[in-house]
């Protein structure tokens, strides 16, 4: 398929980006992490590639305000990113799974991109799952193998083990850095928590399809053959292929993982829209 609020940021990234594994868009070249001011073009809003977002032309009212504690004030002592993540996920998981450099920008860009057509793996805040996308033949069609969902088991289990109340409390403490990162990538008049809730709502609305999902490789034109052809797979169903990158990720994970991830996302949504965060 062609495709620092640190504690909570990592949680959602783990649920959505990390579980995506070798993204079907992964073969495409992504822009570097250095962010230049985005051009105010309407066409850019449809794609929002990598860490550059379209410049926001107008302010919008905040719909889901976050109660930021005093500890998050600019004069407060900075929080150690690695230690904060290790307290939630364990040091071993942090060292093996997370991309700590430029983490805040990686996260806000990934959340935003999950609601769009493309979410380049090169800017995810955590490492992709191992292995490759698995398909199998059923009659005249190729379908996503049931074994493909097993690749995401470590990330799903880790997500389910995390204390969401503690994660969201950390999210609130570090929200000013996350908001700043969101503004820096091209949304100076938007509130990141609102975008996060919108993307979660979109993911929760992902259809739950019964039966194997048919996929195909598009025609490859030209003499150069891709080194990783599996990243090019597309859904046979045009309606599924037209979904956002995050929704297609949930479908690719399989129905069991999709339900488990949705349950955690629903709880995250409840906590970040409750008006005050857990202490």
C-alpha positions as CSV (number, residue, x, y, z in Angstrom):
1,X,0.0,0.0,0.0
2,X,1.2,3.4,-0.9
3,X,1.2,5.5,2.3
4,X,7.4,16.7,25.1
5,X,4.1,15.0,25.7
6,X,6.2,12.0,25.9
7,X,4.4,9.4,27.9
8,X,1.0,9.7,26.2
9,X,2.6,10.5,22.9
10,X,4.5,7.2,23.0
11,X,1.4,5.3,24.0
12,X,-0.6,6.4,21.0
13,X,2.4,6.1,18.7
14,X,2.9,2.6,20.0
15,X,-0.8,1.7,19.4
16,X,-0.9,3.2,15.9
17,X,2.5,3.8,14.3
18,X,4.5,1.0,15.9
19,X,1.9,-1.6,15.3
20,X,1.9,-0.6,11.6
21,X,5.2,-2.5,11.1
22,X,6.6,-2.2,7.6
23,X,4.3,0.5,6.4
24,X,3.0,-0.1,2.9
25,X,4.2,3.3,2.0
26,X,7.6,2.7,3.4
27,X,9.3,2.5,0.1
28,X,8.7,6.2,-0.6
29,X,11.3,8.8,0.1
30,X,10.4,11.0,3.1
31,X,11.5,14.5,3.8
32,X,14.3,15.0,6.3
33,X,13.6,15.8,9.9
34,X,14.7,19.5,9.5
35,X,11.5,21.4,9.1
36,X,11.3,24.4,6.8
37,X,8.2,26.7,6.8
38,X,5.4,25.0,4.9
39,X,4.0,26.7,1.8
40,X,0.4,27.8,2.2
41,X,-0.9,25.7,-0.6
42,X,-4.3,24.1,-0.4
43,X,-3.0,21.0,-2.1
44,X,-0.5,20.4,0.7
45,X,-3.3,20.0,3.2
46,X,-4.5,16.8,1.5
47,X,-1.2,15.0,1.9
48,X,0.7,16.6,4.9
49,X,3.9,14.6,4.3
50,X,6.3,13.7,7.0
51,X,7.2,16.5,9.5
52,X,5.9,19.4,7.4
53,X,2.3,20.4,7.6
54,X,0.4,23.0,5.7
55,X,0.5,26.5,7.2
56,X,-2.6,27.1,9.2
57,X,-4.5,30.1,7.8
58,X,-7.0,30.6,10.6
59,X,-7.5,30.1,14.3
60,X,-10.1,27.7,15.7
61,X,-11.8,27.4,19.1
62,X,-10.3,24.8,21.5
63,X,-12.8,22.0,21.8
64,X,-10.9,19.6,24.2
65,X,-8.7,21.7,26.5
66,X,-6.0,19.9,28.5
67,X,-5.6,20.8,32.2
68,X,-1.8,21.5,32.3
69,X,-0.4,21.2,35.9
70,X,2.0,23.7,37.4
71,X,4.9,21.2,37.0
72,X,4.6,21.9,33.2
73,X,5.3,25.6,33.5
74,X,8.3,26.9,31.5
75,X,10.3,27.6,34.6
76,X,9.9,24.0,35.9
77,X,12.8,21.6,35.7
78,X,12.8,19.7,32.4
79,X,11.6,16.1,32.4
80,X,14.0,13.4,31.3
81,X,12.4,11.9,28.3
82,X,14.1,8.5,28.5
83,X,13.4,8.1,32.2
84,X,9.8,9.2,31.8
85,X,9.2,6.6,29.1
86,X,11.0,3.9,31.0
87,X,8.7,4.5,34.0
88,X,5.7,3.7,31.8
89,X,7.0,1.1,29.4
90,X,10.2,-0.3,31.0
91,X,13.8,0.6,30.1
92,X,14.3,-2.4,27.8
93,X,11.3,-1.5,25.7
94,X,12.3,2.1,25.4
95,X,15.8,1.3,24.3
96,X,14.7,-1.2,21.7
97,X,11.5,0.4,20.3
98,X,11.6,4.2,20.7
99,X,13.2,6.9,18.6
100,X,14.1,9.5,21.2
101,X,15.7,12.1,18.9
102,X,13.2,14.8,17.9
103,X,10.5,12.7,19.6
104,X,7.9,15.5,20.1
105,X,7.9,16.5,16.4
106,X,8.0,12.9,15.3
107,X,4.9,12.2,17.4
108,X,2.8,15.2,16.4
109,X,3.6,14.6,12.7
110,X,2.8,10.9,13.0
111,X,-0.6,11.5,14.7
112,X,-1.5,14.1,12.1
113,X,-0.4,11.9,9.2
114,X,-2.3,8.9,10.6
115,X,-5.5,10.9,9.8
116,X,-4.2,11.4,6.2
117,X,-3.3,9.4,3.2
118,X,0.4,8.9,4.1
119,X,2.3,8.3,7.3
120,X,6.0,7.8,6.4
121,X,7.7,5.3,8.7
122,X,11.0,7.3,8.6
123,X,9.5,9.9,10.9
124,X,7.7,7.6,13.4
125,X,8.6,8.0,17.1
126,X,9.1,4.3,17.5
127,X,10.7,1.6,15.4
128,X,8.5,-0.5,13.0
129,X,7.7,-4.0,14.0
130,X,9.9,-6.7,12.6
131,X,9.3,-8.9,9.6
132,X,7.5,-8.2,6.3
133,X,3.8,-7.9,5.3
134,X,2.4,-11.5,4.9
135,X,-0.1,-12.5,2.2
136,X,-1.4,-15.8,1.0
137,X,-3.3,-17.2,-2.0
138,X,-7.0,-18.0,-1.7
139,X,-8.2,-19.2,-5.1
140,X,-7.5,-16.5,-7.6
141,X,-6.9,-13.8,-5.0
142,X,-4.2,-12.7,-2.6
143,X,-5.4,-12.0,0.9
144,X,-3.7,-10.7,4.1
145,X,-2.5,-13.8,6.0
146,X,-4.0,-14.4,9.4
147,X,-0.4,-14.8,10.6
148,X,0.3,-11.2,9.7
149,X,-1.3,-10.1,12.9
150,X,1.2,-12.0,15.1
151,X,3.9,-9.5,14.1
152,X,2.2,-6.8,16.2
153,X,1.7,-8.9,19.4
154,X,4.6,-7.3,21.4
155,X,3.4,-3.8,20.8
156,X,-0.3,-4.6,21.5
157,X,0.7,-6.4,24.7
158,X,2.9,-3.5,25.8
159,X,0.0,-1.1,25.1
160,X,-2.4,-3.1,27.2
161,X,0.0,-3.3,30.1
162,X,0.5,0.5,30.3
163,X,-1.4,2.4,33.1
164,X,-3.3,4.9,30.9
165,X,-4.1,7.2,33.8
166,X,-0.4,7.7,34.5
167,X,0.3,8.1,30.8
168,X,-2.3,10.8,30.4
169,X,-1.1,12.6,33.5
170,X,2.4,12.7,32.0
171,X,0.9,13.9,28.7
172,X,-0.7,16.8,30.5
173,X,2.5,17.7,32.3
174,X,4.4,17.9,29.0
175,X,1.6,19.2,26.8
176,X,3.2,22.7,26.3
177,X,6.2,21.1,24.5
178,X,3.8,19.0,22.3
179,X,1.7,22.0,21.4
180,X,4.8,23.9,20.5
181,X,6.0,21.1,18.2
182,X,2.6,21.0,16.5
183,X,2.7,24.7,15.9
184,X,6.3,24.3,14.6
185,X,5.3,21.8,11.9
186,X,2.7,24.2,10.4
187,X,-0.3,24.6,12.7
188,X,0.3,27.9,14.6
189,X,-3.5,28.4,15.2
190,X,-4.6,24.9,16.0
191,X,-4.8,22.9,19.3
192,X,-3.0,19.6,19.1
193,X,-5.3,17.8,21.6
194,X,-8.2,18.5,19.3
195,X,-6.4,17.0,16.4
196,X,-5.5,14.0,18.5
197,X,-9.1,13.4,19.5
198,X,-10.2,13.8,15.8
199,X,-7.7,11.2,14.7
200,X,-8.7,8.8,17.5
201,X,-12.4,9.2,16.4
202,X,-11.5,8.4,12.9
203,X,-9.6,5.3,13.9
204,X,-12.5,4.2,16.1
205,X,-14.7,4.5,13.1
206,X,-12.5,2.0,11.1
207,X,-14.8,-0.6,9.6
208,X,-14.5,-4.1,11.0
209,X,-14.4,-6.4,8.0
210,X,-15.3,-10.0,8.3
211,X,-13.4,-12.5,6.3
212,X,-10.0,-12.3,4.6
213,X,-9.1,-8.9,3.1
214,X,-8.1,-9.1,-0.6
215,X,-5.0,-7.2,-1.7
216,X,-3.0,-6.8,-4.8
217,X,0.3,-5.4,-6.1
218,X,-0.2,-2.6,-8.6
219,X,1.4,-2.8,-12.0
220,X,5.1,-1.9,-11.7
221,X,6.2,0.1,-14.7
222,X,9.7,0.6,-15.7
223,X,12.8,-1.7,-15.6
224,X,13.7,-1.1,-12.0
225,X,12.0,-3.6,-9.6
226,X,11.4,-2.6,-6.0
227,X,13.6,-4.2,-3.4
228,X,10.6,-4.5,-1.0
229,X,7.6,-5.1,-3.3
230,X,5.3,-5.9,-0.3
231,X,5.2,-2.2,0.6
232,X,3.2,-1.5,-2.5
233,X,0.2,-3.7,-1.8
234,X,-3.2,-2.1,-2.1
235,X,-6.7,-3.2,-1.0
236,X,-8.9,-4.6,-3.7
237,X,-11.9,-2.8,-2.3
238,X,-11.7,0.9,-3.4
239,X,-13.6,2.0,-0.3
240,X,-10.9,0.4,2.0
241,X,-8.1,1.7,-0.2
242,X,-9.5,5.3,0.2
243,X,-9.3,5.1,4.0
244,X,-6.7,7.1,6.0
245,X,-3.3,5.6,6.6
246,X,-4.2,4.9,10.2
247,X,-7.4,3.1,9.4
248,X,-5.6,0.9,6.8
249,X,-3.1,0.1,9.5
250,X,-5.8,-1.1,11.8
251,X,-7.3,-3.3,9.1
252,X,-3.9,-4.7,8.3
253,X,-3.3,-5.7,11.9
254,X,-6.3,-8.1,11.8
255,X,-9.6,-8.0,13.6
256,X,-8.5,-9.2,17.0
257,X,-5.7,-6.7,17.3
258,X,-8.0,-4.0,15.8
259,X,-10.6,-4.6,18.6
260,X,-7.9,-4.6,21.3
261,X,-6.3,-1.3,20.0
262,X,-9.7,0.3,19.7
263,X,-10.6,-0.5,23.3
264,X,-7.4,1.3,24.5
265,X,-8.0,4.2,22.2
266,X,-11.5,4.7,23.5
267,X,-10.2,4.9,27.0
268,X,-7.5,7.3,26.0
269,X,-10.1,9.5,24.4
270,X,-12.2,9.5,27.5
271,X,-9.3,10.5,29.6
272,X,-8.1,13.4,27.4
273,X,-11.5,14.8,27.0
274,X,-12.7,14.6,30.6
275,X,-11.9,18.2,31.4
276,X,-9.3,17.4,33.9
277,X,-6.5,14.8,33.8
278,X,-5.9,12.1,36.4
279,X,-3.2,12.8,39.0
